[in-house]
Amino acid sequence: MKQNSNRLLPIGFAIFLVAVCLLIFVSENINGRFWLNDFKVYYLASKSLLQGTQVYGIPFGLDSGFYKYSPFVLLLFAPLTFLPYNLAATIYFFLIVFCVLWIFVLLKHFIERYFLPQPAPHQAWTLSATLIFVLSLLHRELHLGNTNILLLLLLLLTIRHLLRFQYILAGTLFGLVILFKPFFLILALPILLHKKWNILRGGIAFALAQYLLFMALFGWSATLKLHTLWAKAILDHSSSFPTQNNISYFLNRFLHIAPPSWFQYALLLSVALAYVLLFLRNKSIAATLPASLQPHDRNFIFESFILMALLPNILNTDTEHFLYTLPLIALLIYTSFQLKRLSLFISLAILFLFYGINSKDIVGATIAHFFDDIGALGLSNLGLIGMAIVVFWKKKDKSQVSDTKY
């Protein structure tokens, strides 16, 4: 049985991460760009809810600033609305920074506990390389004040609590994620297929509790109306959001095939079916292994990471959503440092050129426009997913670790 590793981040990496985020904070303020326009949407929409005015279908801040999450989510932002906007935005900015630190703590332990047969070398360098890989997207996330980092943390905590058999807490966290972005329901597939059905108790209990709380605060009629408008906002956003990084765009850009509006739903269903077939194949392989080498939890974690990373390539969404590939990136970089294979370093370096530096501030407007035109971020994301599958999915049973309580 593999022993638990040190749960703290290397102090050098923690200082590096905080210093980078502080530098972003200072530069945003000096340059007059501390806007957090996405957070402004949540802030103003929450104020509108408390004042009894319209929440859905009107822009907050920018012309594109439409609120599209569950009505209940606005209650989570409500305490910040009693503060001046700049102070509230500052608190939210550093909440994201705290979430990033926690995410790296969780990823470090997932990888060391379930994926690496030996202690990882050069942890500070490994984690720093992972941060640099996603820094461009993280900078944008902090600039906009979006919720992707927060949701990634909640998803990783859901996985951790599932592995600890804490189903009520796991269901509550997963239910909260769905209230933000319902498309994460696809992650119910590995949860259910790996027989972690007890999460349903927590999920259903949370869904009923939040609905009843909202109804108690705002009444039955307002609750029903707001949830109906939420469903409409989800469909409107999904069908109209421009993107250059998903499979629909690639078909149009490279093959001159214009997919219909329902194509992303068909693609989502196809991915779900493909995953089920792959799960069944891996289950049959695992059945041939000794009980001490059964990789069920490792497979569950990896399958969840793959589905999280795939979603931005399927849906119409913005670039920050590719932060959901962070767990796979960390896994690949850890493995590269451990195995010291030149081919892995070269492959990651090439993918980083398209994934991690697509910024006008780094490569200039001309190259950035070219990257956008070919969907470089989306293509590199698919490359990272394919690379992760090749490197990890076919590991021999000697690299498996026994499943024990996390």
C-alpha positions as CSV (number, residue, x, y, z in Angstrom):
1,M,0.0,0.0,0.0
2,K,1.3,3.4,-0.9
3,Q,1.8,5.8,2.0
4,N,0.3,9.2,2.1
5,S,2.7,11.9,1.0
6,N,3.3,15.3,2.5
7,R,0.0,17.2,2.1
8,L,1.7,20.6,1.9
9,L,2.9,22.4,-1.3
10,P,6.6,23.0,-1.6
11,I,7.2,26.4,0.0
12,G,9.1,27.6,-3.0
13,F,6.2,26.9,-5.4
14,A,3.6,28.4,-3.0
15,I,5.7,31.6,-2.9
16,F,6.1,31.6,-6.7
17,L,2.3,31.1,-7.2
18,V,1.3,33.9,-4.8
19,A,3.9,36.2,-6.2
20,V,2.7,35.7,-9.7
21,C,-0.9,36.4,-8.6
22,L,0.1,39.5,-6.7
23,L,2.0,40.7,-9.7
24,I,-1.1,40.3,-11.8
25,F,-3.2,42.1,-9.2
26,V,-0.8,45.1,-9.0
27,S,-0.4,45.3,-12.8
28,E,-4.1,45.2,-13.3
29,N,-4.6,48.1,-10.9
30,I,-1.7,50.1,-12.2
31,N,-2.9,49.8,-15.8
32,G,-6.5,50.6,-14.9
33,R,-7.7,47.1,-15.9
34,F,-8.9,45.8,-12.6
35,W,-12.4,45.3,-14.0
36,L,-13.4,41.7,-13.2
37,N,-16.3,42.1,-15.7
38,D,-17.6,38.5,-15.2
39,F,-17.7,39.0,-11.4
40,K,-19.5,42.3,-12.1
41,V,-22.3,40.4,-13.7
42,Y,-22.7,38.2,-10.6
43,Y,-22.4,41.2,-8.3
44,L,-25.0,43.3,-10.2
45,A,-27.3,40.4,-10.9
46,S,-27.3,39.5,-7.2
47,K,-28.2,43.1,-6.3
48,S,-31.0,43.0,-8.8
49,L,-32.4,39.8,-7.2
50,L,-32.3,41.4,-3.8
51,Q,-34.0,44.5,-5.1
52,G,-36.7,42.4,-6.9
53,T,-35.7,43.6,-10.4
54,Q,-34.9,41.6,-13.6
55,V,-32.0,39.2,-13.5
56,Y,-32.1,37.2,-16.8
57,G,-32.1,38.6,-20.3
58,I,-30.5,41.9,-19.6
59,P,-26.7,42.8,-19.7
60,F,-24.9,43.8,-16.6
61,G,-21.8,45.8,-17.2
62,L,-20.7,45.0,-20.8
63,D,-23.2,44.3,-23.6
64,S,-22.3,40.6,-23.4
65,G,-22.7,40.5,-19.6
66,F,-25.8,38.3,-19.3
67,Y,-26.3,36.3,-16.1
68,K,-26.7,32.6,-16.9
69,Y,-26.3,30.6,-13.7
70,S,-28.9,29.3,-11.3
71,P,-30.9,31.8,-9.2
72,F,-29.6,30.1,-6.1
73,V,-26.0,31.0,-7.0
74,L,-26.9,34.7,-6.6
75,L,-27.4,34.1,-2.9
76,L,-23.8,33.0,-2.7
77,F,-22.7,36.3,-4.1
78,A,-25.2,38.3,-2.1
79,P,-22.9,39.1,0.9
80,L,-20.4,40.8,-1.4
81,T,-23.1,43.2,-2.7
82,F,-23.1,45.0,0.7
83,L,-19.6,46.1,0.0
84,P,-18.3,48.7,-2.6
85,Y,-17.6,47.0,-5.9
86,N,-13.8,47.5,-5.9
87,L,-13.6,46.0,-2.4
88,A,-15.9,43.1,-3.3
89,A,-13.9,42.5,-6.5
90,T,-10.6,42.5,-4.6
91,I,-12.0,39.9,-2.1
92,Y,-13.2,37.8,-5.0
93,F,-9.8,38.0,-6.8
94,F,-7.9,36.7,-3.8
95,L,-10.6,34.0,-3.3
96,I,-9.7,32.7,-6.8
97,V,-6.0,32.8,-5.8
98,F,-6.8,30.8,-2.6
99,C,-8.7,28.3,-4.8
100,V,-5.7,27.9,-7.1
101,L,-3.5,27.0,-4.2
102,W,-6.0,24.5,-3.0
103,I,-6.3,23.0,-6.5
104,F,-2.6,22.4,-6.6
105,V,-2.6,20.8,-3.2
106,L,-5.4,18.4,-4.4
107,L,-3.7,17.6,-7.7
108,K,-0.4,16.9,-6.0
109,H,-1.9,14.3,-3.7
110,F,-4.2,12.8,-6.4
111,I,-1.1,12.2,-8.6
112,E,1.2,11.0,-5.9
113,R,-1.3,8.8,-4.3
114,Y,-2.9,7.2,-7.3
115,F,-0.7,7.6,-10.3
116,L,3.0,7.6,-9.4
117,P,4.7,4.3,-8.2
118,Q,7.5,6.3,-6.7
119,P,7.7,9.8,-5.0
120,A,7.7,12.6,-7.5
121,P,11.1,14.3,-7.9
122,H,11.6,18.0,-8.1
123,Q,8.1,18.9,-6.9
124,A,8.6,22.6,-6.9
125,W,9.8,22.6,-10.5
126,T,7.1,20.2,-11.5
127,L,4.3,22.3,-10.0
128,S,5.9,25.6,-11.3
129,A,6.0,24.1,-14.8
130,T,2.3,23.2,-14.5
131,L,1.5,26.8,-13.4
132,I,3.4,28.3,-16.3
133,F,1.6,26.0,-18.7
134,V,-1.8,27.4,-17.8
135,L,-0.7,30.9,-16.7
136,S,-2.1,32.7,-19.8
137,L,-5.6,31.2,-19.1
138,L,-5.3,31.8,-15.4
139,H,-4.4,35.5,-16.0
140,R,-7.5,35.8,-18.1
141,E,-9.6,34.1,-15.4
142,L,-8.3,36.5,-12.8
143,H,-8.8,39.5,-15.1
144,L,-12.4,38.5,-15.8
145,G,-13.3,37.2,-12.3
146,N,-14.9,34.1,-13.7
147,T,-15.9,31.0,-11.8
148,N,-14.0,28.2,-13.6
149,I,-11.2,28.0,-11.0
150,L,-13.9,27.8,-8.2
151,L,-15.8,25.1,-10.1
152,L,-12.6,23.1,-10.8
153,L,-11.9,23.1,-7.1
154,L,-15.4,22.0,-6.3
155,L,-15.1,19.1,-8.8
156,L,-11.8,18.0,-7.3
157,L,-13.2,18.1,-3.8
158,T,-16.2,16.1,-5.1
159,I,-13.8,13.4,-6.3
160,R,-11.9,13.5,-3.0
161,H,-14.9,13.1,-0.9
162,L,-16.3,10.3,-3.1
163,L,-13.0,8.4,-2.6
164,R,-13.4,9.0,1.2
165,F,-17.0,7.6,1.0
166,Q,-18.4,11.0,2.2
167,Y,-21.3,10.8,-0.2
168,I,-23.5,13.5,1.3
169,L,-20.8,16.1,1.1
170,A,-19.7,15.0,-2.4
171,G,-23.3,15.1,-3.6
172,T,-23.7,18.6,-2.2
173,L,-20.6,19.9,-3.9
174,F,-21.5,18.3,-7.2
175,G,-25.0,19.7,-7.0
176,L,-23.6,23.1,-6.5
177,V,-21.4,22.7,-9.6
178,I,-24.5,21.8,-11.6
179,L,-26.2,24.9,-10.5
180,F,-23.4,26.9,-12.1
181,K,-22.9,24.8,-15.2
182,P,-25.4,22.0,-15.9
183,F,-23.2,20.5,-18.6
184,F,-21.0,19.0,-15.9
185,L,-23.7,16.4,-15.5
186,I,-21.7,14.3,-17.9
187,L,-19.4,13.6,-14.9
188,A,-22.3,11.6,-13.5
189,L,-21.3,8.9,-15.9
190,P,-18.0,7.8,-14.2
191,I,-19.7,8.4,-10.8
192,L,-22.5,6.0,-11.6
193,L,-20.6,3.5,-13.6
194,H,-18.0,3.2,-10.8
195,K,-20.9,2.4,-8.5
196,K,-20.7,5.5,-6.4
197,W,-24.5,5.8,-6.5
198,N,-24.7,7.0,-2.9
199,I,-23.8,10.5,-4.1
200,L,-27.4,10.8,-5.3
201,R,-28.5,11.2,-1.7
202,G,-26.5,14.2,-1.2
203,G,-27.2,15.6,-4.6
204,I,-31.0,15.2,-4.4
205,A,-31.0,16.5,-0.8
206,F,-29.1,19.6,-1.8
207,A,-31.3,20.2,-4.9
208,L,-34.4,20.1,-2.8
209,A,-32.9,22.2,0.0
210,Q,-31.7,25.0,-2.2
211,Y,-35.0,25.1,-4.1
212,L,-37.1,25.2,-0.9
213,L,-34.8,27.9,0.6
214,F,-35.2,30.0,-2.5
215,M,-38.9,29.5,-2.5
216,A,-39.1,30.5,1.2
217,L,-37.2,33.7,0.5
218,F,-38.8,34.8,-2.8
219,G,-42.1,32.9,-3.1
220,W,-43.3,30.1,-5.4
221,S,-44.2,32.2,-8.4
222,A,-40.9,34.1,-8.5
223,T,-38.9,30.9,-8.0
224,L,-40.7,29.1,-10.8
225,K,-40.3,32.1,-13.1
226,L,-36.6,32.6,-12.4
227,H,-35.8,28.9,-12.9
228,T,-37.7,28.9,-16.2
229,L,-35.7,32.0,-17.3
230,W,-32.5,30.2,-16.2
231,A,-33.2,27.3,-18.5
232,K,-33.8,29.7,-21.4
233,A,-30.6,31.6,-20.6
234,I,-28.6,28.3,-20.8
235,L,-30.0,27.5,-24.2
236,D,-29.5,31.0,-25.6
237,H,-25.9,31.2,-24.4
238,S,-25.0,27.8,-25.7
239,S,-26.4,28.4,-29.2
240,S,-25.1,32.0,-29.6
241,F,-21.7,32.0,-27.9
242,P,-18.9,32.5,-30.5
243,T,-16.0,30.1,-30.2
244,Q,-13.0,29.1,-32.4
245,N,-11.8,26.1,-30.3
246,N,-14.5,23.4,-30.5
247,I,-15.1,20.6,-32.9
248,S,-17.9,22.4,-34.6
249,Y,-15.5,25.2,-35.5
250,F,-12.8,22.8,-36.7
251,L,-15.3,21.1,-39.1
252,N,-16.3,24.4,-40.5
253,R,-12.8,25.9,-40.6
254,F,-10.8,22.9,-42.1
255,L,-13.5,20.8,-43.8
256,H,-16.0,23.5,-44.8
257,I,-18.8,21.6,-43.1
258,A,-21.3,23.8,-41.2
259,P,-22.7,21.7,-38.3
260,P,-26.4,22.4,-37.4
261,S,-27.2,24.1,-34.1
262,W,-28.0,20.7,-32.4
263,F,-24.6,19.2,-33.4
264,Q,-22.9,19.9,-30.0
265,Y,-25.7,18.0,-28.2
266,A,-25.2,15.0,-30.6
267,L,-21.5,15.2,-30.0
268,L,-22.0,15.3,-26.3
269,L,-24.1,12.2,-26.5
270,S,-21.5,10.5,-28.7
271,V,-18.8,11.2,-26.2
272,A,-20.9,9.8,-23.5
273,L,-21.5,6.6,-25.4
274,A,-17.9,6.3,-26.3
275,Y,-17.0,6.7,-22.7
276,V,-19.3,3.9,-21.7
277,L,-17.8,1.6,-24.2
278,L,-14.3,2.5,-23.0
279,F,-15.3,2.0,-19.4
280,L,-16.6,-1.5,-20.2
281,R,-13.4,-2.3,-22.0
282,N,-11.3,-1.2,-19.0
283,K,-13.5,-3.0,-16.6
284,S,-13.0,-6.3,-18.5
285,I,-9.2,-5.7,-18.4
286,A,-9.2,-4.9,-14.7
287,A,-11.1,-8.1,-14.0
288,T,-8.1,-10.1,-15.1
289,L,-5.8,-8.4,-12.5
290,P,-5.3,-9.6,-8.9
291,A,-7.4,-7.9,-6.3
292,S,-4.4,-6.0,-4.9
293,L,-3.8,-4.4,-8.3
294,Q,-7.4,-3.3,-9.1
295,P,-7.2,0.2,-10.6
296,H,-10.8,1.2,-10.0
297,D,-10.2,4.5,-8.2
298,R,-7.3,5.5,-10.4
299,N,-9.5,4.9,-13.5
300,F,-12.4,6.8,-11.9
301,I,-10.1,9.8,-11.3
302,F,-8.5,9.7,-14.8
303,E,-11.8,9.2,-16.6
304,S,-13.3,12.2,-14.7
305,F,-10.2,14.3,-15.7
306,I,-10.7,13.3,-19.4
307,L,-14.3,14.3,-19.5
308,M,-13.7,17.6,-17.8
309,A,-11.0,18.4,-20.3
310,L,-13.1,17.4,-23.3
311,L,-16.1,19.6,-22.5
312,P,-14.6,22.9,-23.9
313,N,-14.0,21.1,-27.2
314,I,-17.6,20.1,-27.4
315,L,-19.5,23.1,-26.2
316,N,-19.7,26.8,-27.3
317,T,-17.8,28.4,-24.6
318,D,-15.0,30.8,-23.8
319,T,-11.2,30.1,-23.5
320,E,-11.0,30.1,-19.7
321,H,-13.0,26.8,-19.7
322,F,-9.8,25.1,-21.0
323,L,-8.5,25.5,-17.4
324,Y,-10.4,22.2,-16.8
325,T,-7.5,20.5,-18.5
326,L,-5.3,21.5,-15.7
327,P,-5.5,18.1,-13.9
328,L,-4.4,16.3,-17.1
329,I,-1.6,18.8,-17.6
330,A,-0.3,18.3,-14.1
331,L,-0.4,14.6,-14.6
332,L,1.6,14.8,-17.8
333,I,4.2,17.1,-16.4
334,Y,4.6,15.0,-13.3
335,T,5.1,11.9,-15.4
336,S,7.6,13.7,-17.7
337,F,9.7,14.7,-14.7
338,Q,9.6,11.2,-13.3
339,L,10.2,9.2,-16.4
340,K,12.7,11.8,-17.9
341,R,11.6,10.9,-21.4
342,L,12.8,13.4,-24.0
343,S,9.8,12.6,-26.2
344,L,7.4,13.6,-23.5
345,F,9.2,16.9,-22.8
346,I,9.3,17.7,-26.6
347,S,5.6,16.9,-27.0
348,L,4.6,19.0,-24.1
349,A,6.7,21.9,-25.3
350,I,5.1,21.8,-28.7
351,L,1.6,21.7,-27.2
352,F,2.5,24.5,-24.8
353,L,3.3,26.8,-27.8
354,F,-0.3,26.6,-28.9
355,Y,-2.0,26.2,-25.5
356,G,0.0,28.5,-23.2
357,I,1.3,31.5,-25.1
358,N,-1.7,32.5,-27.2
359,S,-1.7,36.1,-25.9
360,K,-1.2,39.4,-27.8
361,D,1.0,40.5,-24.9
362,I,3.3,37.5,-25.5
363,V,3.3,36.8,-29.3
364,G,1.8,40.0,-30.8
365,A,-1.5,40.6,-32.5
366,T,-0.6,39.0,-35.8
367,I,0.4,35.6,-34.4
368,A,-2.4,35.7,-31.8
369,H,-4.9,36.3,-34.6
370,F,-3.5,33.3,-36.5
371,F,-3.7,31.1,-33.4
372,D,-7.3,32.2,-32.9
373,D,-8.1,31.5,-36.6
374,I,-6.9,27.9,-36.5
375,G,-8.3,27.2,-33.1
376,A,-4.8,26.6,-31.6
377,L,-6.1,26.4,-28.0
378,G,-8.7,23.8,-28.9
379,L,-6.4,21.8,-31.1
380,S,-3.7,21.7,-28.4
381,N,-6.3,20.7,-25.8
382,L,-7.2,17.7,-27.9
383,G,-3.5,16.9,-28.3
384,L,-3.1,17.0,-24.5
385,I,-6.1,14.7,-24.0
386,G,-4.8,12.3,-26.6
387,M,-1.3,12.4,-25.1
388,A,-2.7,11.7,-21.6
389,I,-4.7,8.7,-22.9
390,V,-1.6,7.2,-24.6
391,V,0.7,7.8,-21.6
392,F,-1.7,6.6,-18.8
393,W,-4.6,4.6,-20.1
394,K,-2.5,1.6,-21.2
395,K,-0.2,1.4,-18.2
396,K,0.8,-2.1,-17.4
397,D,-0.5,-3.7,-14.2
398,K,2.9,-3.3,-12.6
399,S,2.3,0.5,-12.4
400,Q,-1.0,0.2,-10.7
401,V,-1.4,1.1,-7.1
402,S,-3.9,-0.5,-4.8
403,D,-7.0,1.4,-4.0
404,T,-7.3,2.5,-0.4
405,K,-9.2,5.2,1.4
406,Y,-7.8,8.6,0.3
